[in-house]
Structures are given as structure tokens and as C-alpha cells.
Amino acid sequence: MALNGTNPDSNVEDLFLAIERGEFPSWTVYLQIMKEEDAAHYRWNVFDVTKVWPHGDYPLQKIGKMVLNRNPKNYFAEVEQAAFSPAHMVPGIDVTNDKMLQGRLFSYSDTHRHRLGVNYLQLPINQPYRTFVAHHQRDGPMNFSENFNNLPNYDPQSQLPQDLQEQRDDPQAKMSRVRLEGSTGRFSPRESTGYKPEDDFVQPGNLYRLMKGPEQDDLIKNI
């Protein structure tokens, strides 16, 4: 609290100076993989954002490392104007039936359009890296691209360059198909998922028991 009172940007300063010294912070990136057929019968709703997948059932699999190796040269252009969204995906990555995620697919982009304008994806920090995207976004405030010149604004159309037509038809870019079945209506989560009151206490209890004595004491004091 005392540090925040004297320097509210202490964490930003610490990160900036560490990178300047060449002490690049890094984070190991893991993922968990569950088969689609497992999701339908798992003991918890796998899309419940208040739950985690136990590592004993679905071990963490290392996929890489994220390293921050340089500071921004222009904080406004590279940080303030950055527009991240879970809807920005590369071929091979798709969305799930997670309702929280599905809502964010829309809300993040809507927020960016309100904050930065409809052409925010033309900003250098938000442009696709070393590639060209043929889409239907035209005109609008702050459009500083070639605006696709005289190409028709519909699809399919044969006037696209050949390499872009091939990318459009790339089978790796196809969305996956998900099987859905069930009844429609308004249901309480306790009715529709086999919910038991004790389910909400199992994982918090396990986490608490994994903590060491001082960590448990700190948690109790904070609560």
C-alpha cells in the first residue's frame, strides 16, 4: 500500500527497467486437452468459468514460452491503441460452446470500434503480421488504406489475386463442426447440469489444502 501511494505505476516501472537491463521476463505457456466426448459426461460443466480442469485428469502440456524482450518505442501507438480480441484467431484455432467466450467474441470488437473507430484493424499495431487480408470492410472514418481500390465488395468474386483466392479456400481455415442436442428453454443451472450444492466447495477446498500454513493465513486475513 505504501509503495502504491508513492508510485502507483511501480509495477510498470519495474517491468520497463527489467527489460531495459536485458532481464527479459518470460512465462511458460501450457494448455490442457479434452476430447469432445469427454466434455459431455465430465463430472463438472467444462465451460463453468468458476471451475478448473484438474491436472490429474488433464495434465498441463507445454507448448512454448512467451518472452517480453523489448519496450514499446511509442507507448500510445503500441499500447494504448492495441486491440486484443478472442475473435482474432489463426487457422486451426476455433471457439467452443463456452457462453462467456461467445459473448466476448462480439463485445471486444464492439468496444474497439467505439474506442478506436471502425478501421482500428488498419492501425499498424493491429494489422495482420506480414500478410494481406481480403475482407468486406470499406470506407468509414480514419480509413487510411488503399480501400481495396476498385475490387467488388462481395464474395465469391473472381477479381481477387490468385494467391488470395487460394487462401480463402484453404481447408485448414474451415471452422469445426460441433454436435449440439438437448432441450430449449429457461433452466436453473441446478436443474440442468446435475448440480449438487457441494460441487461449489470441492475445488476451493482442494486449493486451500494445497496451500502452506502462511498462505492459508494470508487468505483468511484477506477475506
Buried (B, 14 or more C-beta within 10 A) or exposed (E): EEEEEEEEEEEEEEBBEBBEEEEEEEEEEEEEEEEEEEEEEEEBBBBBEEBEBBEEEBEEEEEEEEEEEEBBEEEEEBEEBBBEBBBBEEEEEEBBEBEEBBEBBEEBBEEBBEEBBBBBBBBEBBEEEEEEEBEEBEEEEEBEEEBBEEBEEEEEEEEBEEEBBEBEEEEEEEEEEEEEEEEEEEEEEEEEEEBEEEBEEBBEEEEEEEEEEEEEEEEEEEE
